[in-house]
Amino acid sequence: MPGAPNLSAPGLRRVLRTAIGAVLGFLISQLMDWNYGVFFTVFPMFLLGMVPRVNGHVMRQFIGSALVNCVEVSVVVGFLHHWPLIMTGVVFVLFYTRFALMARGPMFLFGANGILTLSVMLHFGSYVSVDLFDLMMSTVVASVLAVGIALLMWQLIPEHEEIALPAKGQKSLAQIRHETVMGASMATLSFVVFQTLDLRDSLSAQMATILILFSLHYPGAMVSAQKRAMGTFLGSLLAIVMQLLLYTHADNLMLVTMFYFIGLMLFARAHILEGGASGVGFGGMTTMGILFGQYVSPHQDLVYSAFYRISSVSFALLAGLVVMSVMHRMLNCFEPVRSDVSF
């Protein structure tokens, strides 16, 4: 199409790595009939779509984060679930350490993956009906599998050109404190709200409130929230169309996988054209990953699930931005935690 943006050769290779890797995670979890399919679908696309190159440092951070999260969740849920206030305080400290790592930079992946996985595990693990050991094992297996898939993709579709890494800017100590306190407070508030209101079916909304925090400051979160909402809408809409086309054939894994792969290719392309950041394309990919990983079944109504996710994500993002705006202004009243990032 005239005027349409074109992918470069490295961009096309990254699209293929991301889409094929995500499909492999989905296929393996479906064939093995593992629980928490969302981990197996989202982890590979997170690792292949958001990280420029997979190396030893990346693998250690990704798997190490999952292992540390399991220890933390077992302690928090196993020993503190009878004391909600103490548990909330400990959760804040855990999130604070992760955001501190993200704000400083070198261990960004360890912090980011830790926050996302920890928030989901704490939420699910706190319900009595959930098998905590199964949850932790699923997280570890999904993390190891995602690393294995990423390495396989880099072997099958190698990169022939040098990848330009994003430049690292210098931050003031006050900015680091601002980002750390802001992120930890918002992530803890998200945990408390989803726990208090018993929103175990609102995984997309919970993940959305966490993902917009990865920008680490309010101006960036505003942009991220808009793109995240659009990605969720488009991903849910495409999933609905695919479910209608599948109709009674949702139990045919070959057909489901084919439709899933087509959707991933479309959103992966948009993701790379956006520069590989967490925008509309990545929002669409993760939405499809959640819907296909958890809800594609002849016995479940994906259409209802998709519409529910559109409304819940939109409301969660709007509410999160309002609270974040207030907190941003409050923190800027104090010199030690004042942000130097302007709109």
Buried (B, 14 or more C-beta within 10 A) or exposed (E): EEEEEEBEEBBBBBBBBBBBBBBBBBBBBBEEEBBBBBBBBBBBBBBBBBBEEBEEEBBEBBBBBBBBBBEBBBEBBEEBBEEEEEBBEBBBEBBBBBBBBBBBEEBBBBBBBBBBBBBBBBBBBBBEEBEBEEBBBBBBBBBBBBBBBBBBBBEEBEBEEEEEEEEEEEBEEBBBBBBBBBBBBBBBBBBBBBBEEEBBEBBBBBBBBBBBBBBBBBEBBBEBBBBBBBBBBBBBBBBBBBBEEBEEEBEEBEBBBBBBBEBBBBBBBBBBBBEBBBBBBBBBBBBBBBBBBBBBEEEEEBBEBBBBBBEBBBEBBEBBBEBBEEBBEEBBEEEEBBBEBEE
